[in-house]
Amino acid sequence: MAVFVALGAFLMTLAGGWVAQRVTDRRHLVLGFAGGLMLGVVGLDLLPEAVDAAGEPVFGVPAALLLFVGGFLLAHLVERLLAVRRAAHGAGEERVPQVGLTAAAAMVGHSLMDGIALGAAFQVGAGMGAAVALAVITHDFADGFNTYTITSLYGNARRKAVFMLFADALAPIVGAATTLLFTLPEELLGCYLGFFGGALLYLAAAEILPEAHHAHPARSTLLCTVAGVGFIWLVVGAAD
């Protein structure tokens, strides 16, 4: 059942990527909406789940929040190192394609964990599985949208963006299938969500949103960002 439901996540991810491709003439609006989606996913979905699942605090701080900060700093460090390396080869301060591919790969990893969470929920019971399925299928639209947008934003060719989109779409199916073999410990899942949330927030705050408002500091761009956050809020509320 979990693998069958994951097929819905596959289609929803592709739908999100298709929408991101079709609105290239309104790129600033796409980026504004993507930034809002990422902010909403981190603040309203990933972090609450991570804090609940990650277990005991470490020296007075929840482990998920420590890893959240670590993920943010690691994303910043990786981007700076790649940018310095590129500048040393005479490429200046242009965006580094490898950063986009790395971020998209992280999105694929997140979708894989979505599939694992889906399979684990169905192991608990049909009711729990249905609730998690609603959350996964609905927010995978945002995952597909963000995966394609991030890959393209950093100057990667369209074929690479499409490849990462399909990898992201397949990941929930693979993740759900693996739960036929093992169950992921809740604490490990919570730590992963915290770490991934930090990296995702860095991309949204330091890259996606500044790029959206750089060339088009319009009210419509800001409204798209707010709409992205609101969409995730509706998804989380419906899942609960």
C-alpha positions in Angstrom: 0.0 0.0 0.0 2.8 2.5 0.9 4.5 1.9 -2.5 1.2 2.4 -4.3 0.5 5.6 -2.5 4.1 6.8 -3.3 3.1 6.7 -6.9 0.8 9.7 -6.1 3.9 11.5 -4.7 5.8 10.7 -7.9 3.1 12.4 -10.1 2.7 15.3 -7.7 6.5 16.0 -7.8 6.5 15.9 -11.6 3.5 18.3 -11.6 5.5 20.8 -9.4 8.5 20.7 -11.7 6.3 21.1 -14.8 4.8 24.3 -13.3 8.2 25.6 -12.5 9.3 25.1 -16.1 6.2 26.7 -17.7 6.4 30.0 -15.9 9.9 31.1 -17.0 8.6 34.5 -18.2 7.7 35.3 -14.6 10.9 34.0 -13.1 10.9 36.5 -10.2 7.4 35.3 -9.2 8.5 31.6 -9.4 11.5 32.3 -7.2 9.4 34.3 -4.7 6.9 31.5 -4.5 9.7 28.8 -4.2 11.3 30.8 -1.4 8.0 30.9 0.5 7.5 27.2 0.0 10.9 26.5 1.4 10.4 28.8 4.3 7.1 27.2 5.1 8.4 23.7 4.8 11.2 24.4 7.2 9.3 26.4 9.8 5.9 24.7 9.8 6.7 21.2 8.8 10.4 20.0 9.2 11.4 21.7 12.5 8.3 20.8 14.5 8.6 17.2 13.4 12.4 17.1 14.0 12.1 18.5 17.6 9.4 16.0 18.5 11.3 13.0 17.1 15.0 13.8 17.8 15.1 12.6 21.4 16.9 14.1 24.4 18.5 17.5 24.4 22.3 17.9 24.1 23.7 20.2 26.7 20.4 21.9 27.1 19.5 22.3 23.4 17.3 20.0 21.4 19.5 17.8 19.1 17.3 18.7 16.1 18.0 22.4 16.6 21.8 21.9 16.9 21.7 19.9 13.7 19.5 22.7 12.1 22.2 25.2 12.8 24.8 22.8 11.6 23.0 22.3 8.4 22.7 26.0 7.8 26.4 26.5 8.5 27.4 23.6 6.3 25.4 24.9 3.4 27.0 28.3 3.8 30.5 26.7 4.0 30.0 24.5 0.9 28.7 27.4 -1.2 31.6 29.7 -0.1 34.2 27.0 -0.8 32.8 26.3 -4.3 32.6 30.0 -5.0 36.2 30.6 -4.0 37.4 27.6 -6.1 35.5 28.9 -9.1 36.9 32.5 -8.6 40.4 31.1 -8.4 39.8 29.7 -11.9 38.8 33.1 -13.2 35.0 32.6 -13.1 34.3 35.6 -10.8 31.3 35.6 -8.5 28.9 33.8 -10.8 26.6 31.2 -9.3 28.2 27.8 -8.9 26.3 25.0 -10.7 27.6 22.4 -8.3 25.8 24.2 -5.4 22.5 23.8 -7.3 23.1 20.1 -7.9 24.1 19.6 -4.3 21.0 21.3 -3.1 18.8 19.3 -5.5 20.5 16.1 -4.3 19.5 17.1 -0.7 15.9 17.5 -1.9 16.1 14.0 -3.4 17.4 12.7 0.0 14.5 14.5 1.7 12.0 12.9 -0.7 13.6 9.5 0.0 13.0 10.1 3.7 9.4 11.0 2.9 8.9 7.6 1.4 10.5 5.9 4.4 8.2 7.9 6.7 5.2 6.9 4.5 6.2 3.2 4.8 6.8 3.4 8.5 3.4 5.1 9.0 1.6 2.3 7.2 3.5 -0.2 9.5 1.8 1.6 12.4 -1.7 1.5 10.9 -3.9 2.4 8.0 -5.1 5.7 9.7 -1.6 6.9 10.4 -0.6 5.9 6.9 -3.4 7.9 5.3 -2.5 11.0 7.3 1.2 10.8 6.3 0.2 10.0 2.7 -1.8 13.3 2.5 1.1 15.3 3.8 3.7 13.6 1.6 1.6 13.7 -1.6 0.6 17.3 -1.2 3.9 18.8 -0.3 5.7 16.9 -2.9 4.3 19.4 -5.4 6.5 22.0 -3.5 9.5 19.6 -3.6 9.3 19.2 -7.4 8.8 22.9 -7.8 11.8 23.7 -5.6 14.1 20.9 -7.1 13.7 22.2 -10.6 14.0 25.8 -9.6 17.1 25.4 -7.4 18.9 23.4 -10.1 18.1 25.9 -12.8 18.9 29.0 -10.7 22.5 28.0 -10.4 23.0 27.8 -14.1 22.7 24.1 -14.7 21.4 22.9 -18.1 17.7 22.1 -18.5 18.5 18.4 -18.9 20.2 18.3 -15.5 17.3 20.0 -13.9 14.9 17.5 -15.5 17.1 14.6 -14.4 17.1 15.9 -10.8 13.3 16.4 -10.9 12.8 12.7 -12.0 15.2 11.5 -9.3 13.2 13.5 -6.7 10.0 12.0 -8.1 11.3 8.4 -7.8 12.8 8.9 -4.4 9.5 8.4 -2.4 8.8 5.2 -4.2 12.3 3.9 -3.4 12.0 5.0 0.2 8.6 3.4 0.7 9.9 0.2 -0.8 12.9 0.0 1.6 10.5 -0.1 4.6 9.7 -3.6 3.5 13.2 -4.5 4.7 13.8 -2.2 7.8 12.4 0.5 10.0 14.2 3.9 10.5 14.6 4.8 14.2 12.5 7.9 15.0 15.5 9.7 16.6 17.6 9.4 13.5 14.8 10.6 11.3 14.3 13.7 13.6 18.0 14.5 13.5 18.0 14.3 9.7 15.0 16.6 9.4 16.7 19.2 11.6 19.9 19.1 9.6 18.1 19.2 6.2 15.9 22.1 7.5 18.9 24.2 8.2 20.4 23.7 4.8 17.1 24.4 3.1 16.6 27.6 5.1 20.0 28.8 4.0 19.1 28.4 0.4 15.8 30.1 0.8 17.1 33.1 2.8 20.6 33.6 1.2 19.9 32.6 -2.4 16.3 32.2 -3.6 14.6 35.2 -2.0 17.4 37.7 -2.7 17.5 36.6 -6.3 13.7 36.9 -6.6 13.8 40.5 -5.3 17.0 41.7 -7.0 15.7 42.4 -10.5 12.0 42.7 -9.6 11.5 44.2 -6.1 7.8 44.2 -6.8 4.9 43.8 -4.4 3.7 40.8 -6.4 7.0 38.9 -5.7 6.5 39.4 -1.9 2.9 38.3 -2.3 4.1 35.1 -4.0 6.4 34.4 -1.1 3.6 34.9 1.4 1.4 32.6 -0.7 4.1 29.9 -0.7 4.2 30.0 3.1 0.4 30.0 3.3 0.2 27.0 1.0 2.5 24.9 3.2 0.4 26.0 6.2 -2.7 24.7 4.6 -0.9 21.4 3.8 0.2 21.0 7.4 -3.2 21.8 8.7 -4.9 19.4 6.4 -2.5 16.6 7.3 -3.1 17.2 11.0 
